[in-house]
């Protein structure tokens, strides 16, 4: 639904503008998180080439070093899905 903000009272207009700005900031933050998650996911997967049999332990340590709970959970979800896709039932 759209409406002309000029028809709203100054308080309603300010509240609506704040609501829209908050939504934009959430969207931008989510995009940045997705970009970082993609980069870290591929970096950890590439670690398989170097660490081979020790990769799972190395990957777990990489996850433990991540401060953001949201990012860590997203990477854990992706890595678990990868493990399932290669039929290696081991979770992070």
Secondary structure, 3 states (H helix, E strand, C coil): CCCCHHHCCHHHHHHHHHHHHHHHHHHHHHHHHHHHHHHHHHHHHHHHHHHHHHHHHHHHHHHHCCCCHHHHHHHHHHHHHHHHHCCCCCCC
